[in-house]
Amino acid sequence: MTTDTPFKIPAESYWLVLVAGCALFLIYYFAIDFVVANWIYAPSGSWLYQDSWVTNTLMHRFGKYALILLYLLFVLKFFVRDKSKENAFQRYGKIVLLLSLVVGTFLVSVLKHVLEVDCPWDLEQYGGNKPFFQVFHYAKAYLPSSHCFPSGHASTAFTWFSLYFYCSIYYPKKRLYVLAAVLFLGFGFGFGQQLRGAHFISHDFWSLLVCFLCNAIIYKVAFYKKSGFK
């Protein structure tokens, strides 16, 4: 992409949104949330991996800290870089990247705060003390909920879709590698939380869509036209 070319959403982006939307339709139509949860929970009648070192410490805690550290390294590199070797267009892109990297996780956090949804481990059928309620149909008698929707941990990986869009503009040949890495990390984090009983699989797909769409909008707006770069 040159400085005088409006940003175009890459073709594979539309396929990703379509596949994620179809996946959510199938998940809800066939109750796959509970199929997967039953597969994990039923054999032992408990969440065996709820406090496992791999899922709880390595994937959940250290995984999140690793991505936060990576973001801080990006910030540090931005401020200590050799400014003489980049133009205004390059600086602008890095600013958009740094700002948009936090938007997906922030938006998911806001949704988690305002939506009343419990985790699988809170439900009666999985050893908890609450019945299951659909989003927007939570009974007041059972408030407060655990605020488990969408998946916050998966969003710490999915918000790196911002780097995919950044590469689409500045390093287009690398964008698919970044996209694959983000999807791998996001669903890996999500599956770790499913093993613990912290989330359903649909929570991960919603986090994917929230992070992907908000970053797509940010980049479409930020690089809508020439932007005044020389």
C-alpha positions as CSV (number, residue, x, y, z in Angstrom):
1,M,0.0,0.0,0.0
2,T,1.3,3.5,-0.9
3,T,0.6,6.7,1.0
4,D,-2.0,7.8,-1.5
5,T,-4.0,4.5,-1.6
6,P,-7.0,4.0,0.7
7,F,-6.8,0.9,2.9
8,K,-8.7,-2.1,1.6
9,I,-9.8,-4.9,3.9
10,P,-8.0,-8.0,2.7
11,A,-10.2,-10.6,1.0
12,E,-9.5,-13.3,3.6
13,S,-10.9,-11.1,6.3
14,Y,-14.4,-11.5,4.9
15,W,-14.0,-15.2,4.8
16,L,-12.9,-15.2,8.5
17,V,-15.9,-13.2,9.6
18,L,-18.2,-15.5,7.5
19,V,-16.7,-18.7,9.0
20,A,-16.9,-17.3,12.5
21,G,-20.5,-16.3,12.0
22,C,-21.4,-19.7,10.6
23,A,-19.6,-21.4,13.5
24,L,-21.6,-19.5,16.0
25,F,-24.9,-20.4,14.2
26,L,-23.9,-24.1,14.3
27,I,-22.8,-23.9,18.0
28,Y,-26.1,-22.5,19.1
29,Y,-28.2,-24.6,16.8
30,F,-26.6,-27.9,17.8
31,A,-25.8,-26.8,21.4
32,I,-22.1,-27.5,20.8
33,D,-21.2,-25.4,23.9
34,F,-22.7,-28.1,26.0
35,V,-21.4,-30.9,23.9
36,V,-17.8,-29.7,24.4
37,A,-18.4,-28.9,28.1
38,N,-19.9,-32.4,28.7
39,W,-17.0,-34.0,26.9
40,I,-14.6,-32.2,29.3
41,Y,-16.6,-32.5,32.5
42,A,-18.6,-35.7,32.3
43,P,-15.8,-38.4,32.5
44,S,-14.8,-37.4,36.0
45,G,-17.7,-35.3,37.2
46,S,-15.4,-32.4,37.8
47,W,-13.2,-29.8,36.0
48,L,-9.9,-31.7,36.3
49,Y,-7.9,-28.9,34.7
50,Q,-9.4,-26.0,36.7
51,D,-6.3,-25.5,38.8
52,S,-3.8,-27.4,36.5
53,W,-0.4,-25.7,36.2
54,V,-0.6,-25.9,32.4
55,T,-4.1,-24.4,31.9
56,N,-4.2,-22.1,34.9
57,T,-0.6,-20.9,35.4
58,L,1.1,-21.4,32.1
59,M,-1.7,-20.7,29.6
60,H,-3.9,-18.4,31.6
61,R,-1.5,-16.4,33.8
62,F,1.8,-16.5,32.0
63,G,0.2,-16.4,28.6
64,K,-1.5,-13.2,29.4
65,Y,1.6,-11.7,30.9
66,A,3.7,-12.6,27.9
67,L,1.4,-10.7,25.5
68,I,1.3,-7.7,27.9
69,L,5.1,-7.8,27.9
70,L,5.2,-8.0,24.1
71,Y,2.9,-4.9,23.9
72,L,5.2,-3.0,26.4
73,L,8.2,-3.9,24.2
74,F,6.4,-2.5,21.2
75,V,5.8,0.7,23.2
76,L,9.4,0.9,24.3
77,K,10.6,0.3,20.8
78,F,8.4,3.1,19.5
79,F,9.9,5.7,21.8
80,V,13.6,4.6,21.5
81,R,13.5,4.1,17.7
82,D,15.7,6.0,15.3
83,K,13.2,8.5,14.0
84,S,15.5,9.6,11.2
85,K,14.9,6.3,9.4
86,E,11.1,6.6,9.1
87,N,8.7,9.0,7.5
88,A,5.3,10.3,8.7
89,F,3.4,7.5,7.2
90,Q,5.4,4.9,9.0
91,R,5.1,6.8,12.4
92,Y,1.4,7.1,11.9
93,G,1.0,3.4,11.3
94,K,2.9,2.5,14.5
95,I,0.7,4.9,16.5
96,V,-2.4,3.3,15.1
97,L,-1.0,-0.1,15.9
98,L,-0.2,0.7,19.5
99,L,-3.6,2.4,20.2
100,S,-5.7,-0.3,18.4
101,L,-3.9,-3.2,20.2
102,V,-5.7,-2.3,23.4
103,V,-9.1,-1.6,21.9
104,G,-10.2,-5.2,21.4
105,T,-9.5,-6.3,24.9
106,F,-10.9,-3.1,26.4
107,L,-14.2,-3.6,24.4
108,V,-14.5,-7.2,25.5
109,S,-13.9,-6.2,29.1
110,V,-16.7,-3.6,28.8
111,L,-19.0,-6.3,27.4
112,K,-18.1,-8.7,30.2
113,H,-19.0,-6.0,32.7
114,V,-22.4,-5.1,31.3
115,L,-23.6,-8.6,30.2
116,E,-24.9,-11.1,32.8
117,V,-23.5,-14.5,31.9
118,D,-22.1,-17.3,34.1
119,C,-19.1,-19.5,33.5
120,P,-19.7,-23.3,32.9
121,W,-18.3,-24.1,36.4
122,D,-21.1,-21.9,37.9
123,L,-23.9,-24.0,36.4
124,E,-25.8,-26.7,38.3
125,Q,-25.1,-29.4,35.7
126,Y,-21.3,-28.8,36.1
127,G,-21.1,-28.7,39.9
128,G,-22.2,-25.1,40.4
129,N,-25.4,-23.6,41.9
130,K,-27.0,-21.7,39.1
131,P,-29.3,-22.7,36.2
132,F,-28.2,-21.7,32.7
133,F,-29.5,-18.4,31.2
134,Q,-29.2,-17.1,27.7
135,V,-27.6,-13.7,27.2
136,F,-30.2,-10.9,28.0
137,H,-32.4,-13.4,29.8
138,Y,-30.6,-13.6,33.2
139,A,-33.1,-13.9,36.1
140,K,-32.6,-11.1,38.7
141,A,-33.0,-13.6,41.5
142,Y,-29.6,-15.1,40.6
143,L,-27.7,-11.9,40.3
144,P,-24.8,-11.1,40.3
145,S,-23.5,-13.3,37.6
146,S,-19.8,-14.2,37.1
147,H,-19.6,-11.9,34.0
148,C,-18.0,-14.6,31.8
149,F,-19.0,-13.5,28.4
150,P,-17.2,-12.9,26.0
151,S,-13.9,-14.6,26.7
152,G,-11.5,-12.0,28.1
153,H,-8.4,-14.3,28.1
154,A,-8.9,-15.2,24.4
155,S,-9.3,-11.5,23.6
156,T,-5.7,-10.8,24.9
157,A,-4.6,-12.8,21.8
158,F,-7.4,-11.9,19.4
159,T,-6.7,-8.1,19.9
160,W,-3.5,-8.8,18.0
161,F,-5.6,-8.8,14.8
162,S,-4.4,-5.2,14.9
163,L,-0.9,-6.4,13.9
164,Y,-2.5,-8.4,11.1
165,F,-4.1,-5.2,9.7
166,Y,-0.8,-3.3,10.2
167,C,1.1,-5.9,8.2
168,S,-1.6,-5.8,5.5
169,I,-0.6,-2.2,4.9
170,Y,3.2,-2.2,5.6
171,Y,4.2,-5.8,5.2
172,P,1.5,-7.5,3.1
173,K,3.5,-10.7,2.5
174,K,3.6,-11.3,6.3
175,R,0.0,-10.7,7.1
176,L,-1.2,-14.3,6.7
177,Y,1.5,-15.6,9.0
178,V,0.4,-13.1,11.6
179,L,-3.2,-14.0,11.1
180,A,-2.5,-17.7,11.6
181,A,-0.5,-17.0,14.8
182,V,-3.2,-14.8,16.3
183,L,-5.9,-17.5,15.5
184,F,-3.7,-20.2,17.0
185,L,-3.0,-18.2,20.2
186,G,-6.6,-17.1,20.6
187,F,-8.2,-20.5,20.2
188,G,-5.4,-22.0,22.2
189,F,-6.0,-19.7,25.1
190,G,-9.7,-20.2,24.7
191,F,-9.4,-24.0,24.8
192,G,-7.3,-23.8,27.9
193,Q,-10.1,-21.9,29.6
194,Q,-12.7,-24.4,28.3
195,L,-10.7,-27.2,30.0
196,R,-10.9,-25.2,33.2
197,G,-14.6,-24.7,33.0
198,A,-14.2,-20.9,32.7
199,H,-15.8,-20.5,29.2
200,F,-17.9,-22.1,26.5
201,I,-16.5,-22.3,23.0
202,S,-19.0,-19.7,21.8
203,H,-17.4,-17.1,24.1
204,D,-14.2,-17.5,22.2
205,F,-15.9,-16.9,18.8
206,W,-17.6,-13.8,20.1
207,S,-14.3,-12.5,21.4
208,L,-12.8,-13.2,17.9
209,L,-15.6,-11.2,16.2
210,V,-15.5,-8.3,18.6
211,C,-11.7,-7.9,18.3
212,F,-11.5,-8.5,14.6
213,L,-14.4,-6.2,13.6
214,C,-13.3,-3.3,15.9
215,N,-9.8,-3.4,14.6
216,A,-11.0,-3.6,11.0
217,I,-13.1,-0.5,11.6
218,I,-10.2,1.3,13.2
219,Y,-7.9,0.6,10.3
220,K,-10.5,1.4,7.7
221,V,-11.1,4.8,9.4
222,A,-7.5,5.5,10.2
223,F,-6.4,4.8,6.6
224,Y,-9.5,5.9,4.8
225,K,-7.7,8.1,2.3
226,K,-4.5,9.9,1.6
227,S,-4.3,11.1,5.2
228,G,-2.1,14.0,4.2
229,F,1.1,12.0,4.0
230,K,3.8,13.3,1.6
